[in-house]
Amino acid sequence: QVRLVESGGGLVQSGGSLRLSCAVSGTIYSPYVMAWYRQFPGKQRELVVAIDDDGRTDSVESVKGRFSASRDNAEWTLFLVLNSLKPEDTAVYYCNIREEPSGHDYWGRGTQVTVSS
């Protein structure tokens, strides 16, 4: 069974920074992509940034230049550094693994990020 556990969320002032971590355990036999999603209150979960095995990332326009994802394949950990945070970044941030080609998703429980103005 694959388990994802996020940490590092919290309350920060506008302009501040946070570093989120996602520790993964279990076994996956298929190729997969790791990603961070976020969910605003009352909204659907949305992709923030995806990162492949080689560390190449693809992020949404609203976070480019501010958020940076990385992964430690040896420790099977995913990171997200959030810089220049804005109140509109307030959301629950989720770690995701998507198996390929099946598209099966694994999710963590999320970590709350709150940015005060």
N, C-alpha and C positions, 0 to 999 in steps of 0.2 A: 504494500500500500504506500502510495506517495503522499507525503505530508509536507506542507509549506507553512512556515511560521514567519510572519512579518514582525518587525520591531523598529523602533526609532521614531515613531510619530510623536506628536506633542503639540504644545501651544507655542507659537513664535510670533514675534512682531513683524509687521510688514518690512520687507527688505532683508529679513533674516534668512538663515539656512538650516536645513535639517539633512540628516543622512539616514535613509531607510535601508534596512537589511531584510533579506528573505532567506532563511535557512531551509534547505530542502533535504528530505530523507526519503529512503525507499529506493526502488529500482524502476527504471524505465528502459525498455529494450528498443524503442523506436527512436528515430531522430526527433528532436523537439526544438521549439523556440521558447525562450523565456521572455516575459514581458511584465510591465507594470501597467495597471489600470487604475482608474479612480472613479468614484461615484459621488456625485453631488446629491444633496438631499432631494428626494422626489424625482431623480433622473436615472436614466439607464447608465450602467457602467460603461466607461469609455477608455479606449486605449491611450496611454500616455507615451510609452516607448517600448519597442520590441528590440531584443538583442539576440543575435545568433551565436553559434558555436565559436565563430571567429571574432566575436566582440563587435561586429558591425551593428550599428543601431539605426533605428528609424523612429523618429519621434514626431508628435503632432506639432503643428506650427506654433501653437500658443506657449510651448515650453522650450522651444529651440533657443539655445544660448543661455538658458537658465537651469535646466535639468540635465543631468548626465547619468546614464546607466552604465554599469559594468558588471562583470561576473567573474567569479573565481571558480573555475571548473573543478579544480582539485578539491576544494571545500564544498562545492556545490552550493554556492551562495550567490545571490543576486543583490546588487546594491543600486540605490537611486539617491543621488545627491541633488537636493533641491536648493538652489540659490535664488536670491532676489525674489523671495516669496511675496505673493500678493494675496489680499483677502479672498480674491476669486479662486485661489488655489485650494481653499478650504474644502476638504473632501475626505472620504475614506479611501485609502490607497491599498490596492490589492496586488499581490504577486500571482503570476499565472505561468503555467507551463502548458503548451499545446503540443500534443503529439502529432507527428506527421507520418503518413498522410491522412490518418484517421480524423484529425481535428479534435480528438478528445482533450478536454480541458481539465486541469487540476487548479484549484484555487486555495489561497490562504484565507484566513478569517478577516484580514484587513487590519490596517492601523490608521487611526484618526490623525489627520493633520489639520490644525486650526491656525489660521493666520489672522492676527488682530490688526486693525488699522491704526 
